[in-house]
Amino acid sequence: MEKSHPAKSHLAQSSLEYLLVVALTFAIIVPTAYLFYNYSKESSQEITDSQITKIGKSIVDAAETIFYSGQGSKTTLELNVPDNVQSAQIIDGRELVLNLTTSFGISEIVFFSSVNMSTSGSNCEQMVCKLPELASQGLKKVKIEAISKETVNISVI
């Protein structure tokens, strides 16, 4: 009859305990990392939405202020445009529309103005004026000028 060696069973037990500790560690780390990643992604989207909202409100508020200040009034805004803005346009002179890419697809954020807004003539077709310079990431200088008693001109310089 062979006798079992107590040293071998202790080695097997310690190896099994080591594997259980490693498995438990992974069982804790993997879900935590996944939750952190999702939270980070959602936070990033919320920050971008906040930046876009600030940009749109700033442009519309400045346009209304300059319009009511009278013809010849002008101002320049410095805006930091995030990287997911696809296009910017003015529709019917009263709606500033910013299209942006999100994890759900393309979203439109619309800002309404009580005054007529426009851009240079070459960027306008029918009732839609495009602001292509606002569709790229980075620091932009937006010039807003009351060009007549009816319209405020918005341009990126």
C-alpha positions as CSV (number, residue, x, y, z in Angstrom):
1,M,0.0,0.0,0.0
2,E,1.1,3.4,-0.9
3,K,0.9,6.3,1.5
4,S,-0.2,9.7,0.2
5,H,2.3,12.4,0.6
6,P,1.0,15.2,2.7
7,A,3.2,17.8,1.0
8,K,1.5,17.2,-2.4
9,S,-2.0,17.7,-1.1
10,H,-1.0,21.0,0.6
11,L,0.5,22.2,-2.8
12,A,-2.7,21.3,-4.6
13,Q,-4.8,23.1,-1.9
14,S,-2.7,26.2,-2.0
15,S,-2.8,26.2,-5.8
16,L,-6.6,26.0,-5.7
17,E,-6.9,28.8,-3.2
18,Y,-4.6,30.9,-5.3
19,L,-6.9,30.3,-8.4
20,L,-10.0,31.2,-6.3
21,V,-8.4,34.5,-5.2
22,V,-7.5,35.4,-8.8
23,A,-11.0,34.4,-10.0
24,L,-12.6,36.5,-7.3
25,T,-10.4,39.5,-8.1
26,F,-11.4,39.3,-11.8
27,A,-15.0,38.9,-10.8
28,I,-14.7,42.3,-9.0
29,I,-12.5,44.2,-11.4
30,V,-14.2,43.4,-14.7
31,P,-17.7,44.6,-13.8
32,T,-16.2,47.6,-12.1
33,A,-14.2,48.6,-15.1
34,Y,-17.2,48.1,-17.4
35,L,-19.4,50.4,-15.2
36,F,-16.6,53.0,-15.1
37,Y,-16.3,52.9,-18.9
38,N,-20.0,53.4,-19.4
39,Y,-20.2,56.2,-16.8
40,S,-17.2,57.9,-18.5
41,K,-18.9,57.6,-22.0
42,E,-22.2,59.1,-20.7
43,S,-20.4,61.9,-18.9
44,S,-18.5,62.8,-22.1
45,Q,-21.8,63.0,-24.1
46,E,-23.4,65.2,-21.4
47,I,-20.4,67.6,-21.5
48,T,-20.6,67.8,-25.3
49,D,-24.4,68.5,-25.1
50,S,-23.7,71.2,-22.6
51,Q,-21.1,72.8,-24.8
52,I,-23.4,72.7,-27.8
53,T,-26.3,74.3,-25.8
54,K,-23.9,77.0,-24.6
55,I,-22.8,77.7,-28.1
56,G,-26.3,77.9,-29.6
57,K,-27.6,80.1,-26.7
58,S,-24.6,82.4,-26.9
59,I,-25.1,83.0,-30.7
60,V,-28.8,83.6,-30.4
61,D,-28.6,85.8,-27.3
62,A,-25.8,87.9,-28.9
63,A,-27.8,88.2,-32.2
64,E,-30.8,89.5,-30.3
65,T,-28.7,92.0,-28.2
66,I,-26.9,93.3,-31.3
67,F,-30.2,93.6,-33.2
68,Y,-31.8,95.7,-30.5
69,S,-28.6,97.8,-30.2
70,G,-29.2,99.1,-33.7
71,Q,-27.8,99.1,-37.2
72,G,-24.0,99.0,-37.2
73,S,-23.6,97.3,-33.9
74,K,-21.4,94.3,-33.8
75,T,-19.6,91.9,-31.5
76,T,-17.3,88.9,-31.7
77,L,-17.8,85.7,-29.7
78,E,-15.1,83.2,-29.0
79,L,-16.6,79.7,-29.0
80,N,-14.9,76.3,-28.5
81,V,-16.7,73.9,-30.8
82,P,-16.5,70.2,-29.9
83,D,-15.4,67.6,-32.5
84,N,-18.8,65.9,-33.2
85,V,-20.6,68.9,-34.8
86,Q,-21.5,67.9,-38.3
87,S,-23.2,71.1,-39.6
88,A,-24.6,74.4,-38.6
89,Q,-27.3,76.3,-40.4
90,I,-29.9,79.0,-40.1
91,I,-33.4,78.1,-41.3
92,D,-36.0,80.7,-42.1
93,G,-33.9,83.4,-40.5
94,R,-35.2,82.4,-37.0
95,E,-33.8,78.9,-36.2
96,L,-30.1,78.1,-35.6
97,V,-29.8,74.3,-36.1
98,L,-26.7,72.4,-35.0
99,N,-26.4,68.8,-36.2
100,L,-24.1,66.6,-34.1
101,T,-23.0,62.9,-34.1
102,T,-23.9,60.9,-31.0
103,S,-23.8,57.3,-30.1
104,F,-27.4,57.1,-31.3
105,G,-26.8,58.7,-34.7
106,I,-27.1,62.3,-35.8
107,S,-29.1,64.6,-33.6
108,E,-30.4,68.1,-34.2
109,I,-30.4,70.8,-31.6
110,V,-32.5,73.8,-32.5
111,F,-32.3,77.3,-31.0
112,F,-35.0,79.8,-31.8
113,S,-34.4,83.6,-32.2
114,S,-36.8,86.5,-32.0
115,V,-34.8,88.3,-34.7
116,N,-33.8,87.6,-38.3
117,M,-30.4,86.0,-38.6
118,S,-28.4,85.5,-41.8
119,T,-25.0,84.7,-43.2
120,S,-23.1,85.9,-46.3
121,G,-25.1,85.5,-49.5
122,S,-22.9,82.8,-51.0
123,N,-23.9,80.4,-48.1
124,C,-27.6,81.0,-48.5
125,E,-30.0,79.0,-50.7
126,Q,-33.7,79.8,-50.5
127,M,-34.5,79.8,-46.7
128,V,-31.4,78.0,-45.5
129,C,-28.1,79.7,-44.7
130,K,-25.1,77.4,-43.9
131,L,-22.3,78.1,-41.4
132,P,-19.8,75.5,-42.6
133,E,-16.9,76.9,-40.5
134,L,-18.8,76.0,-37.3
135,A,-18.8,72.3,-38.4
136,S,-15.2,71.8,-37.4
137,Q,-13.6,71.3,-34.1
138,G,-11.7,74.1,-32.3
139,L,-11.8,77.7,-31.2
140,K,-13.9,79.8,-33.5
141,K,-14.5,83.6,-33.6
142,V,-18.0,84.4,-34.6
143,K,-18.8,87.9,-35.7
144,I,-22.4,89.1,-35.2
145,E,-23.3,92.4,-36.8
146,A,-26.6,94.3,-37.3
147,I,-26.4,95.0,-41.0
148,S,-29.9,96.4,-41.5
149,K,-33.1,97.2,-39.5
150,E,-34.3,93.7,-40.2
151,T,-31.3,91.3,-40.1
152,V,-28.3,90.4,-38.1
153,N,-25.4,88.8,-40.0
154,I,-23.5,85.9,-38.5
155,S,-20.1,85.0,-39.8
156,V,-17.1,82.9,-38.6
157,I,-13.8,84.8,-38.9
